[in-house]
Structure formats: C-alpha cells, structure tokens
Amino acid sequence: MNGTLPPFGVNTYSYSQRSTAEDCVRSLADQGYASVELMMYPGHLWPAEADAERRRSLRRLCEASGLRLITINSPNIDLNAAAACREMREHTLGLNAAFLRLAGELGAAGLILGPGKANPLFPAPREQLLSYFHEALDRLSPIAREVGVSIFVENMPFCFLPDAQGIMRELDRHGDPEIGVVYDVANAHFIGEDPRAGLRIVRERLKLVHYSDTTRSVYRHDPVGAGDTPFAGIPEVLAEVGFREMPMLEVISQGDADAEIRDSVARLAALGFASYPIL
C-alpha cells in the first residue's frame, strides 16, 4: 500500500463488469485507499457464486490488505422492494437477505438498501408503496441483527422516497433505531436538494456519504469535476453534525477508472474533505 492518499473509500461499481471483487480489493489496497464498498454484481461478487471458501478467502484478503470493508451495495436499479407484483417483492427481499448474510460473513458493517420504485407512468398509491417499504424493513431487519450487519437506506432519485426528509420521516415512523442512512450527494443534487441541507436532516442516522458528480439535467455518477454538484461547504456541515466516517467515492467511469477516481479524490481533498477526524 502506498499510503500517499488521504483516507478515502471506493465503491467498486466501475470495476463490476471487468474484474472480480478480489482483484478490486488487491488493486485498491495497492493504490492506498482505506476502505471499500463492494457492489453485488454477477461475475464480480454474487451470493450464488461465492461458496463458503471464497467468502472466507475474501474476508481474509480484506483484513490482510488493511482495506476496511464498510458496505455491500445491492443492485437497487434491478430490484424493487415496492413492486406492484408480490413475486418481484419476494424475489427482491430474498436476494437482499442473501446479501445481508454474505455481508455478515465478509465482515461488512452495512448493506445499502433502496426504498423501491414506483411505476413512473401509473404509480401505485403512496400509502401502498410505503407499506411495501415498511414490510421490507420488517422482513430484513431481524436478519440484519442476526448476522451483525446494519441496513443503510440510501436517497435514490429513481426511488419513490428520493429525498432526505421523506426517508427520515418513514424511518422514524418505522421506529428501528439501528437502521442508518447513506446520503448520496450527487443523487441529492440531481433532484434539486441542497446536499448541505440534506446532510443536516439525516444527521441522526447518517452512516456513510457517497460522492460523485452529476448535472441536474442528466443523471450521472461521473468523476468529480465533470458535473455541477455543489461540494463546497460540505466538509463544514459534516464537522457540524459530528460525522467522522471517511468519504466514499461512487464514481462510474467509462474510461480509466483508476485515474478518474484518483483525480476525484484529489479534487475533494483540495476542498477540505477528509480533513475531519477519521474513525
């Protein structure tokens, strides 16, 4: 590990179609990153493709490399916990249960969960969508406690709860204090939410912050500097709310992912990110 980078984490989205999770862990550790978020993707890391020996080996690899596995990220665009058809909801919950068990065996702190999606042309009544979301939390929370992994709900623009206020209202209504929030800065900007305001809203449940860039007109997770996401002032808000976890880059690169993620780290570090105390 070169140790020259400030303490940042990297989500493996950019690498999920081109390499295994093990290759990513080795590469990111060699580049000097401090933590990782592994994407669930067939061929990269998928429960049915990871037998007991592979799970043990991957956990040992993370521990030996010094790369802390913070989260497992579910393929939320493919799945839907709020689908109108019961079979899709059951399939989604079954896969997320498998993701939770895999996360526990790998030693991850959390699983990232999307609230679910409404049909954009003819959405189900909001209370029905909310009932499906609460049912998902009811079904998955006991499994999370059993395996020692927390559920982290993320603000996602394609979900029916895209904003900080809506997520916090429903998590408070659900009442489980162990459920956290992953706040995605680019996702917030795309829907017109000020990330600084959103971070203050989710402060009581905030567990992780995702960083990438986008514009308001086209939804992207580009390298920092390729869009117009307002990053200035966010480190001060994080210090204000007492958040001490390292930043997590969730950049989706179509080119040289290593170079674009590294440049994103440099740009955020120049704005004062990672200058607050790191756990």
C-alpha positions as a Python dict, from the first residue, in 0.01 Angstrom:
ca = {
    (1, 'M'): (0, 0, 0),
    (2, 'N'): (149, 335, -97),
    (3, 'G'): (-12, 531, 185),
    (4, 'T'): (4, 864, -3),
    (5, 'L'): (-370, 913, -43),
    (6, 'P'): (-591, 1083, 215),
    (7, 'P'): (-834, 841, 383),
    (8, 'F'): (-1099, 776, 119),
    (9, 'G'): (-1305, 473, 28),
    (10, 'V'): (-1400, 344, -318),
    (11, 'N'): (-1717, 175, -437),
    (12, 'T'): (-1639, -94, -696),
    (13, 'Y'): (-1918, 0, -940),
    (14, 'S'): (-1669, 99, -1214),
    (15, 'Y'): (-1499, -239, -1192),
    (16, 'S'): (-1801, -466, -1153),
    (17, 'Q'): (-1821, -563, -1522),
    (18, 'R'): (-1449, -608, -1570),
    (19, 'S'): (-1299, -775, -1263),
    (20, 'T'): (-1373, -978, -954),
    (21, 'A'): (-1416, -832, -609),
    (22, 'E'): (-1086, -993, -509),
    (23, 'D'): (-898, -820, -790),
    (24, 'C'): (-1054, -488, -686),
    (25, 'V'): (-953, -531, -324),
    (26, 'R'): (-592, -602, -421),
    (27, 'S'): (-578, -311, -665),
    (28, 'L'): (-744, -55, -436),
    (29, 'A'): (-525, -158, -144),
    (30, 'D'): (-214, -125, -361),
    (31, 'Q'): (-327, 225, -463),
    (32, 'G'): (-351, 330, -99),
    (33, 'Y'): (-725, 353, -36),
    (34, 'A'): (-850, 298, 315),
    (35, 'S'): (-1190, 133, 264),
    (36, 'V'): (-1411, -30, 4),
    (37, 'E'): (-1777, -77, -81),
    (38, 'L'): (-1836, -391, -284),
    (39, 'M'): (-2108, -397, -549),
    (40, 'M'): (-2328, -700, -584),
    (41, 'Y'): (-2292, -799, -949),
    (42, 'P'): (-2273, -1143, -1117),
    (43, 'G'): (-1912, -1221, -1205),
    (44, 'H'): (-1788, -959, -957),
    (45, 'L'): (-1946, -1067, -629),
    (46, 'W'): (-2273, -1256, -611),
    (47, 'P'): (-2407, -1484, -333),
    (48, 'A'): (-2472, -1783, -559),
    (49, 'E'): (-2118, -1758, -695),
    (50, 'A'): (-1948, -1728, -356),
    (51, 'D'): (-1917, -2056, -170),
    (52, 'A'): (-1800, -2075, 190),
    (53, 'E'): (-1432, -2095, 98),
    (54, 'R'): (-1449, -1793, -131),
    (55, 'R'): (-1624, -1592, 140),
    (56, 'R'): (-1360, -1681, 396),
    (57, 'S'): (-1084, -1606, 149),
    (58, 'L'): (-1227, -1266, 53),
    (59, 'R'): (-1264, -1168, 417),
    (60, 'R'): (-904, -1270, 488),
    (61, 'L'): (-791, -1072, 185),
    (62, 'C'): (-963, -755, 306),
    (63, 'E'): (-821, -795, 654),
    (64, 'A'): (-468, -871, 534),
    (65, 'S'): (-468, -579, 289),
    (66, 'G'): (-582, -330, 552),
    (67, 'L'): (-873, -229, 329),
    (68, 'R'): (-1178, -192, 553),
    (69, 'L'): (-1496, -334, 401),
    (70, 'I'): (-1762, -83, 503),
    (71, 'T'): (-2063, -176, 292),
    (72, 'I'): (-2217, -412, 41),
    (73, 'N'): (-2426, -234, -222),
    (74, 'S'): (-2736, -404, -359),
    (75, 'P'): (-2821, -372, -734),
    (76, 'N'): (-3114, -146, -649),
    (77, 'I'): (-3186, -47, -1009),
    (78, 'D'): (-3253, -411, -1100),
    (79, 'L'): (-3457, -492, -788),
    (80, 'N'): (-3772, -340, -643),
    (81, 'A'): (-3890, -376, -285),
    (82, 'A'): (-4201, -171, -369),
    (83, 'A'): (-4306, -354, -686),
    (84, 'A'): (-4676, -399, -754),
    (85, 'C'): (-4634, -773, -807),
    (86, 'R'): (-4575, -980, -498),
    (87, 'E'): (-4333, -1212, -678),
    (88, 'M'): (-4090, -928, -753),
    (89, 'R'): (-4107, -807, -392),
    (90, 'E'): (-4040, -1158, -267),
    (91, 'H'): (-3751, -1201, -510),
    (92, 'T'): (-3605, -866, -405),
    (93, 'L'): (-3630, -946, -35),
    (94, 'G'): (-3486, -1293, -88),
    (95, 'L'): (-3181, -1154, -266),
    (96, 'N'): (-3133, -883, -5),
    (97, 'A'): (-3150, -1145, 268),
    (98, 'A'): (-2872, -1331, 85),
    (99, 'F'): (-2675, -1006, 53),
    (100, 'L'): (-2708, -948, 428),
    (101, 'R'): (-2577, -1295, 508),
    (102, 'L'): (-2290, -1250, 266),
    (103, 'A'): (-2212, -911, 420),
    (104, 'G'): (-2203, -1070, 764),
    (105, 'E'): (-1963, -1341, 655),
    (106, 'L'): (-1736, -1084, 491),
    (107, 'G'): (-1736, -857, 797),
    (108, 'A'): (-1908, -559, 632),
    (109, 'A'): (-2075, -302, 854),
    (110, 'G'): (-2379, -242, 637),
    (111, 'L'): (-2596, -331, 339),
    (112, 'I'): (-2727, -45, 125),
    (113, 'L'): (-3099, -72, 51),
    (114, 'G'): (-3319, 131, -183),
    (115, 'P'): (-3678, 207, -74),
    (116, 'G'): (-3817, 74, -401),
    (117, 'K'): (-3956, 223, -722),
    (118, 'A'): (-4296, 339, -838),
    (119, 'N'): (-4423, 298, -1193),
    (120, 'P'): (-4343, 642, -1344),
    (121, 'L'): (-4648, 627, -1575),
    (122, 'F'): (-4908, 493, -1332),
    (123, 'P'): (-4773, 480, -976),
    (124, 'A'): (-4944, 283, -704),
    (125, 'P'): (-5099, 487, -421),
    (126, 'R'): (-4830, 629, -195),
    (127, 'E'): (-4957, 451, 116),
    (128, 'Q'): (-4933, 121, -68),
    (129, 'L'): (-4573, 192, -166),
    (130, 'L'): (-4493, 290, 192),
    (131, 'S'): (-4649, -29, 323),
    (132, 'Y'): (-4421, -234, 96),
    (133, 'F'): (-4116, -39, 217),
    (134, 'H'): (-4206, -95, 581),
    (135, 'E'): (-4272, -462, 511),
    (136, 'A'): (-3924, -489, 357),
    (137, 'L'): (-3768, -336, 668),
    (138, 'D'): (-3973, -568, 891),
    (139, 'R'): (-3855, -872, 696),
    (140, 'L'): (-3489, -774, 664),
    (141, 'S'): (-3416, -613, 1000),
    (142, 'P'): (-3423, -939, 1201),
    (143, 'I'): (-3183, -1097, 953),
    (144, 'A'): (-2954, -795, 977),
    (145, 'R'): (-2944, -823, 1356),
    (146, 'E'): (-2882, -1198, 1334),
    (147, 'V'): (-2577, -1158, 1110),
    (148, 'G'): (-2444, -840, 1273),
    (149, 'V'): (-2495, -611, 973),
    (150, 'S'): (-2685, -281, 966),
    (151, 'I'): (-2930, -176, 695),
    (152, 'F'): (-2842, 160, 538),
    (153, 'V'): (-3119, 322, 332),
    (154, 'E'): (-3000, 549, 51),
    (155, 'N'): (-3158, 852, -117),
    (156, 'M'): (-3203, 748, -481),
    (157, 'P'): (-3372, 966, -746),
    (158, 'F'): (-3537, 669, -916),
    (159, 'C'): (-3698, 553, -590),
    (160, 'F'): (-4031, 675, -457),
    (161, 'L'): (-3856, 822, -149),
    (162, 'P'): (-3578, 1023, -315),
    (163, 'D'): (-3530, 1297, -57),
    (164, 'A'): (-3377, 1322, 289),
    (165, 'Q'): (-3695, 1440, 460),
    (166, 'G'): (-3906, 1159, 317),
    (167, 'I'): (-3656, 889, 413),
    (168, 'M'): (-3615, 1019, 767),
    (169, 'R'): (-3990, 1053, 817),
    (170, 'E'): (-4050, 690, 720),
    (171, 'L'): (-3755, 551, 915),
    (172, 'D'): (-3873, 737, 1223),
    (173, 'R'): (-4223, 607, 1159),
    (174, 'H'): (-4086, 254, 1132),
    (175, 'G'): (-3903, 304, 1458),
    (176, 'D'): (-3596, 78, 1431),
    (177, 'P'): (-3305, 289, 1564),
    (178, 'E'): (-3047, 53, 1411),
    (179, 'I'): (-3137, 142, 1051),
    (180, 'G'): (-2898, 403, 912),
    (181, 'V'): (-2880, 629, 608),
    (182, 'V'): (-2629, 651, 326),
    (183, 'Y'): (-2654, 1002, 185),
    (184, 'D'): (-2557, 1036, -182),
    (185, 'V'): (-2455, 1392, -266),
    (186, 'A'): (-2497, 1355, -645),
    (187, 'N'): (-2839, 1194, -603),
    (188, 'A'): (-2949, 1485, -387),
    (189, 'H'): (-2824, 1745, -633),
    (190, 'F'): (-3000, 1576, -925),
    (191, 'I'): (-3343, 1609, -759),
    (192, 'G'): (-3275, 1969, -653),
    (193, 'E'): (-3198, 1903, -288),
    (194, 'D'): (-2916, 2105, -133),
    (195, 'P'): (-2673, 1837, -8),
    (196, 'R'): (-2579, 2052, 291),
    (197, 'A'): (-2944, 2076, 398),
    (198, 'G'): (-2997, 1705, 334),
    (199, 'L'): (-2699, 1608, 548),
    (200, 'R'): (-2837, 1810, 836),
    (201, 'I'): (-3175, 1638, 801),
    (202, 'V'): (-3030, 1283, 813),
    (203, 'R'): (-2767, 1361, 1077),
    (204, 'E'): (-2915, 1129, 1344),
    (205, 'R'): (-2895, 823, 1117),
    (206, 'L'): (-2604, 919, 890),
    (207, 'K'): (-2358, 631, 844),
    (208, 'L'): (-2188, 699, 510),
    (209, 'V'): (-2172, 965, 236),
    (210, 'H'): (-2136, 883, -135),
    (211, 'Y'): (-1956, 1121, -370),
    (212, 'S'): (-1964, 1153, -748),
    (213, 'D'): (-2069, 1426, -989),
    (214, 'T'): (-2379, 1494, -1196),
    (215, 'T'): (-2581, 1772, -1350),
    (216, 'R'): (-2947, 1848, -1285),
    (217, 'S'): (-3040, 1764, -1647),
    (218, 'V'): (-2881, 1417, -1687),
    (219, 'Y'): (-2848, 1171, -1401),
    (220, 'R'): (-2486, 1057, -1372),
    (221, 'H'): (-2225, 932, -1127),
    (222, 'D'): (-1932, 1095, -1306),
    (223, 'P'): (-1586, 1179, -1175),
    (224, 'V'): (-1577, 1489, -955),
    (225, 'G'): (-1546, 1797, -1176),
    (226, 'A'): (-1746, 1655, -1469),
    (227, 'G'): (-2078, 1796, -1344),
    (228, 'D'): (-2203, 2081, -1131),
    (229, 'T'): (-2268, 1917, -794),
    (230, 'P'): (-2202, 2174, -517),
    (231, 'F'): (-1933, 2017, -298),
    (232, 'A'): (-1818, 2341, -132),
    (233, 'G'): (-1925, 2371, 228),
    (234, 'I'): (-2000, 2001, 278),
    (235, 'P'): (-1691, 1932, 496),
    (236, 'E'): (-1802, 2209, 731),
    (237, 'V'): (-2151, 2060, 756),
    (238, 'L'): (-2004, 1716, 827),
    (239, 'A'): (-1799, 1864, 1108),
    (240, 'E'): (-2107, 2047, 1236),
    (241, 'V'): (-2314, 1727, 1258),
    (242, 'G'): (-2025, 1528, 1406),
    (243, 'F'): (-1988, 1287, 1116),
    (244, 'R'): (-1648, 1114, 1120),
    (245, 'E'): (-1658, 840, 857),
    (246, 'M'): (-1430, 873, 555),
    (247, 'P'): (-1575, 978, 216),
    (248, 'M'): (-1685, 701, -21),
    (249, 'L'): (-1631, 761, -395),
    (250, 'E'): (-1910, 605, -604),
    (251, 'V'): (-1781, 711, -942),
    (252, 'I'): (-1895, 521, -1251),
    (253, 'S'): (-1614, 557, -1501),
    (254, 'Q'): (-1639, 461, -1866),
    (255, 'G'): (-1265, 513, -1916),
    (256, 'D'): (-964, 487, -1688),
    (257, 'A'): (-1141, 429, -1359),
    (258, 'D'): (-822, 429, -1151),
    (259, 'A'): (-713, 768, -1286),
    (260, 'E'): (-1059, 927, -1269),
    (261, 'I'): (-1125, 811, -914),
    (262, 'R'): (-783, 924, -802),
    (263, 'D'): (-842, 1266, -959),
    (264, 'S'): (-1179, 1283, -782),
    (265, 'V'): (-1003, 1219, -451),
    (266, 'A'): (-756, 1499, -522),
    (267, 'R'): (-1034, 1743, -608),
    (268, 'L'): (-1233, 1661, -293),
    (269, 'A'): (-922, 1673, -74),
    (270, 'A'): (-848, 2021, -210),
    (271, 'L'): (-1196, 2128, -93),
    (272, 'G'): (-1124, 2010, 260),
    (273, 'F'): (-1271, 1660, 252),
    (274, 'A'): (-1108, 1404, 479),
    (275, 'S'): (-964, 1682, 694),
    (276, 'Y'): (-1201, 1597, 977),
    (277, 'P'): (-1110, 1316, 1222),
    (278, 'I'): (-1140, 966, 1079),
    (279, 'L'): (-1264, 671, 1283),
}
